[in-house]
Structures are given as C-alpha cells and as structure tokens.
C-alpha cells in the first residue's frame, strides 16, 4: 500500500505544498504526523487545499479519530509494514504530473520482490536517502519530517524495469524539489509544520489526546509544542516508543488485550442469558427443538469458559486488542 499525496505549487491564497519527490519512505513517527494531519494540497475536485476528504468522511465516524489512529499504529507496529508515500499533482512546484506518478508507483512496486521493497534494504543499498533539517535565512527548516526519499540509484534500478531511460523521466530537479526553488520548498515545509501544529492542537482542545496511546500522545505534544517531557522527535526514547518490542511489553497494550477479553466475555454472557430466557418459555418449545437451542446453549457456555481462560488471554498477544474507554 503506497498512498498518494496531492501536491501543489503556490497560488494566490493557497500556500505551496510541493516538497515531496516521487516516492518517500516514512518511519512511523513521521508517517503518523502525516496521518494525523491528513494534509492535502489543492485538488481540481475540491474548493481548495485541505478540503478533500475532510468534508465527506467525518460524518460517517461517530468515534473520536484518535481511536482509529491508535488501531492503525498498533497494526503497523505489529505487522512491520513499511509506509511509503507517492506524489500526485506536482513533483516540486514546476513539474506537473497529475496522477501519473501515483499510478506508476504500483507498477514499479509490483515488479519488486518483498526483500527489495524492504525499506532497510533500500536504505542500505543507497536507494533511499534521509531528508535532513537545515537552516535557511537564519531559521530552521524541519525537512526531516519528509523521512527518506528515493535516489538516482532507485530510479535506475527499479524505474528502469518500466522505462528504457528512467533518468530522462525523473530528473535531479524531481528527485530534489528544492532545486526547483528553495524559497518555495522552505515555505512548503513551513506549511506542513504549521498544519501539523494546528491539527495537533485540536486534539488537545477536544480531549482526544487523553485517549491517545503513549506513542501518539508523545507525537501530538511534539507536533503541537515541539517537545514531550523535554524530548524532541529525534530523541531515542521517543522513537523507541514506536518499536514492536516496546509495544509488546507496555502496560497500555496489555490493557487493550484485557479490554478485548472483557468484551468477549460479556458478549458470551449475553448470549447465554438470552438463550436461557428463551428456553424458559414453554410456548417456544417447538422453536427450541427445531433450532436445537439446547446444544447452542451448551456451545455458548463452552465459549464463555474459553474466553475467560488464561489460554484465550495468551492467544490475544500480538493482536490488535480493543481501545479501553474506562
């Protein structure tokens, strides 16, 4: 899964969002900054930057969005799935690509083996380079939030499986959008960081931060205020929160599994109570016999005994669990 990111050059009343090259790899902290902010550039199908999706999908989810974010993070940590991001609209402020790149990327990834798609292998092989923070006009530019981006080696090795001359299609200016205009690049990064801060602050305003699991809670603080308990995004302690080993031994993950066991236990207790009440009504004797409800009650009691057991609780290790709400 390689989601596409809509990019746009600066226009009157709309800030630039054209800092991504064709494909980026984001480690989980940076990836969830993207997911939390759900930032998009100007799209032909919307009234302006940022409105696509936000006006259509919110009403269909009655739960606070942080609950879905918690589940998504746990899923990615447990599976070890690498998060890649492809460009749409523009690659840099001057190269218009519409959806061509985001349609091309699946063609490329489908021609890569599972090992070749492993981000650590791509980094070690020089196919991905880390974006670094830098100073411009005396101000910090947090370009590290872009994660890793593909290099000329990636283009030659992997896009070369689709194009005869991939370096002609993907120029240095596309691989390094800052070459198309450093001022626009810097403003685009400021646009991203400003959006990160604004969206994160909304989680504090509505109390969503209190439902966030510890890694996301730390990330929301960093997005809104630049630090969490004196540590920034590059602190080893913060990044360790997003590791599988840290997840599996954490008390908050165990609480999710306990909540899952409690929900399953309550579910089978309701099944049993319903069947017992039905069986106690003589007028339903024919239905009881026809549906063999006595056997179903025995089955429900066996299931209850199982989901209450230590064996079931141990089986939940490594699963998604359930958000504990109290």
N, C-alpha and C positions, 0 to 999 in steps of 0.2 A: 504494500500500500504506500503510494507516494502522492500525498495530497498536493494540489496545485495552489500557488499563491498569486493572487491578482496584483500586478504592479502597475504603476502609472507615473508618467513624468509630471512635473509641476504645471498646474494650470491656474488660472485666475480663481481664487477662492478655494483651491484644492492643493494641499501640500504634496510634495514628491514622496513616492514610495517605490523606488527603483534601485534598491541596493543589493538585490539577490542576483547571483549568476544562475545558469540553467538548473543546477542541482546542488542543494545543500544537505548536509547531514547534521542533525541537531541532537546533542546529548539531551537526556531527559530534562534537566533544569531549563535549558534554552527552549526545548520543544514545548514545555508546558507554559512558558511565557507566551509563546505563540498561541497555544490552545486557549489559555485563559483570556487573552485579549481578543481572540478571533478577529484579528485585524485584516482588512482587505482594502485594496486600492479601488480607484474608480472603475466601475464596470458599465458597459453600454446598457445593461439591463436594470440599472438602478438610478436613483436620483443623485447619487454622489458617493464618495468614498465611505466605506464602513456600513452602508445600509443593507447590503445584500445578506440575506440570511437573518440578520438581527430583527427585521420586521416581520419575518414569516415563521420562524421556528420557535420562538419563545413561548407563544400561547399554547403550544402543544405539550409543554412540560410543566407540570404543577410542582415539581420538586425544585429546591434551590440548585442552581447549576453546579455548585461545588460538590454535590453528591456524585454527579456524573464524572466530574474531574477526578475525584478520589478513586472511583472504579476504573477509570481509564488509566490512571497512573499505576495502580496495582497490577492491572492486566499487562501493561508494558514491562514493568519490572519483572514479573513472574515469567513472562514468555521470552524476555530478552530481545524483543522486536526492535530493530533499529528504525529511527524516524528520519526519513528523507523528505525533502520539500522541493518541488519543481516550480518553475516560473510560468506565469501566464500573463498575457497582455504586453508587457515590456521586459526586456533584459537590459537593465540600465535605462536611462532616460531617453536615449536616442534610437534604440533598436526595438522596433515594434514586432512582436511575434504572435499576437493574438493567443490562441490556444495551441499553436503548433508545437511548442516545446513540451507542454504538459501532455499532449497526445503522443509525442515521440518517445518520451521517457519510458512508458510501459513497454514499447518495442525494444528499447535498449535493455531494460532490466530483465525482460523475458529471455534475452539471449545471454544472460549472466548466470553462472552456477550459484548455488547457495553460498559457497565459500567466497566467490567473487563479490557477492552482494554484502558480505560482512564488513561493517564499517571499520573495524580494527585492522582487517586485512588491507582495505583500501588506503587507510592512513599510512600503514607501514610500507605500502608499495608506492607511495608518493602520488596516489590518485586523488587524495583529499588533502587540503591544506587548511590549517586553523586560521580563522579570522582573528586578528589581534586588535586590542584597544590602541588608540593613538591620540596624540594631541594635535589640534588644528586651530590656529588663531588663538592659542592660549587656553583652549577649552578641551576637556576630554571627550572623545568620541568612543562610545561603547560598542565598537564593531564586533567584539567577541560574542555578542548576543546573536550573531548570524551563524554561529557554530563553525562548521567546516564547509568549504566549497570545492567543487571539482577543479582539477588542474588540466593542463595541456596533455599530461600523460593519460588521464581518464578519457579525454576526448579521443586521443589517438588509439587507445586500446579498445574502448567499448563503443564509442560512437562510430569507430571505424568498422564495426560489424554491420552498420546500416548505410554509411556513406563511404564512397571511394576516397574523398578528400575532406575528412571531417574538420580539419584545421581551417578550411576555407569557410565552412558554415559557422563554426564557433571561433570567433576571433579573440585576440587578447582583450579587446575592449568589452566583449561579452563575458569573459571569464573574470575580469576585474572591472566591474561597472564604475569604480571611481575614476578610471581613465577617461570616461565619457564626460566627466565634470565633477571635480572634488567638492565644489560648493553644493551641488545638488545631492551628492552622496551623503555629505555631512548633514544636510537638512533632512534627508530621508531617515537617517539613523536617529536624529533628534525626534522626528515624527513618531518613530517606533517606540522610543524610550518614553516619550510623553504619553503615548497611548497605553503603554504598559502601566505607567503610574496611575493614570486616570481610571482605568478599568480595575486595577487592584484596590484603589481607594473605595470603589463601590462595594467591594466585599467586606470592608470594614464598616461602611455605612449601614449595610443591611444585616450585619451579623454573620454573614456566610463564612467569614474567616474562622469563627468558632467551631464550625463543622468540618473544617479542612483537616486532613491528616497532617501529621507533623512536617513531612517534606513540603507539602503545598502551603502550609501555614508559614513556614520559613520563606518560601518563594514569594508569597504575597507581600510579606514585610519588605523583602528586598526590592520587589517591583515598586512598591509604594514609597518606601523610605530609604532605600539604598543599602540597608543592612538589617540583620536579625541577630539580636543579642551580641552586637559588636562584630559580626562576621558578614562578609560580602559573598557574592555569588562564586568567587574563586576559592573560597575557604575550603580546605579538605573536609572539614566537619560538615559543611553544608552539602557538598557533593556526595559525601558518604551516605547521607540520608536517602539518596535515590538508588542505592545498591540493593541487590537481591539479598545479600547476607544481612544487611541492616534491617530490611523488611521482615525477614523470617523470624528474627529474634525479638522484634519490637513488641511492646505490650499493646500498642494500639492495633496492630494486625491481629494479635490474639483476641482482642475484644471483638473484632469483626467476625472471626470464626465462632466465637462464643455466641454472638448475636445470631449467626446463621443456625447454629444448633438449637437455640431457644425458639426461633421462628418455626423450624421444622417440628420441634416437639409440640408447640402449641397447635400447629396445623393438624397433626395426627390426633391430638386430644380432641379437637373439634370434630374430626371425622368420627371418632369413637362415640362421642356424646350424641352426635346426630343419628348414627346407626342404632345406638341403644334406645334412643327415644322412639325411633321408628318401629323397632322390634317390640316395644312395649304396647303397641296399639293393635289389639286383636283384629280390628277391621281391615288391617293391611296384611293379613296372613297370606293371602294369595300372592301378593306382590313380593313378600318376603321369600316365599318358596320359589317363585318364578325367577327372581334375580339372585337367589342363593345369598341373601344378605347375611346369614349367619356365618358363612365362610368368609365373607368380606369383612365382617367384624373381627373375626379371628386374625385375618391378614393385617387389619389396621392395628390391632394390639401388638402383633409381632413387629410391625414397622415402628410403633412407638417405643417399644423396648429397645430396638436397634438404634434409633436416632438419639435416645437418651444415653447410649452407652459410650464408653471411652473409645471403643473401636471406631465409631462413627466420627467422634471428635478428631481422632488422629487422621482419619481419612480426609478431613477438610484441609489439612495442612497443604499449602500450595495452591489453594483455590481462592476465588475472589472474595468470599465472605459476604457480609451484609453491613451496611452503614449502621452503627449503633446510634440510636437517637435518644437514649435516655435509659 
